[in-house]
Amino acid sequence: GESVGLHLPTLSVQEGDNSIINCAYSNSASDYFIWYKQESGKGPQFIIDIRSNMDKRQGQRVTVLLNKTVKHLSLQIAATQPGDSAVYFCAEIVSRASGAQKLVFGQGTRLTINP
Amino acid sequence: GAVVSQHPSRVICKSGTSVKIECRSLDFQATTMFWYRQFPKKSLMLMATSNEGSKATYEQGVEKDKFLINHASLTLSTLTVTSAHPEDSSFYICSASLAGLTSTDTQYFGPGTRLTVL
């Protein structure tokens, strides 16, 4: 089936520490994955993406790792700051039989940065 | 660039009334817009995909007659919740992309609209 799920619904990290948010996906044909950050009462914000021909991609303080063998995705946030507190969603592009594609979101992980 | 707005940000209505939510791409033309629904502490669920000038494609389980979608221009899509009931209370989020949803295109999200049906 098409589903993207999160291993941990909540995660608390001390400010300044690194955090890792995990995600499992089920569609082995998916070739594009995205991490979003959603603050309370707001829409999702794009953080970083990765294509299936890569296993690692780095941005500013964030790194996404993709393990296609076990269909696992992770988001690493370095030197966490209070502003990193939010819900983080992984999402995958799923292709339909018609050829059209849609974005399927995982359950989300609430990250709390403790001062 | 690539800003998507929604109006209103919050709306409270009585049961049985209809509510219209607007989604606008402010600085780009969006060939395709998407409407999502999000319940508290839950993930986003795609409701429908709309392309400018054509009928929306609804996801399985989403009532077309209840959630009317119009994408009359390249910068505006509207979602009308008809005969709203308390169970329709939710956070509705739209997104827009330049050229449909492909592995190379980015989807830009609006800030969401909180609908409360009394």
Interface residues (C-beta under 8 A of the other chain):
Chain A: D31 Y32 Y36 G41 K42 G43 P44 Q45 F46 R51 F89 I93 A100 Q101 K102 L103 V104 F105 G106 Q107 G108
Chain B: V4 Q6 F34 K42 S43 L44 M45 L46 T49 T57 E59 I93 S95 G100 L101 T102 S103 T106 Q107 Y108 F109 G110 P111 G112 R114
